[in-house]
Amino acid sequence: MLKGSCLCNAIQYEIEGELGPTMMCHCSKCRKANGSAYAINAAVKTDQFRFFKGQELVSEFESSPGVFRSFCKQCGSPLLSRRPSQPDIVRLRIGTLDTPVDIKPLAHIFVGSKASWDEIHDDIPQYDERP
């Protein structure tokens, strides 16, 4: 069981299962949503994810057609994104996990639109868009 929360701890969630593939996304929307060079996201099966505290504080924003980003409306922490076209998974923002995990991201994605000041210094595969 993995557990996580937002910055103010008003929203808490748990995952009854494994994290799926983990990607470092450098697209402009992830940069803006996270205030950083990239977001580290992992696929999680929808039926294995649940909010157990503060679900009423979860707000959503449709950042592009068919992509909804969920965040805490109290502290602003980005939590996950979802696509109605892919109802079986959500993409969790790994930084909100409270449970320690041993992960290695599989790829850098959308490096074709990464910030000009962002430099990648590892040997993880890079893709201009989504592989």
Secondary structure, 3 states (H helix, E strand, C coil): CEEEECCCCCCEEEECCCCCCEEEECCHHHHHHHCCCCEEEEEEEHHHEEEEECHHHEEEEEEECCEEEEEECCCCCEEEEECCCCCCEEEEEHHHECCCCCCCCCEEECHHHCCCCCCCCCCCCECCCCC
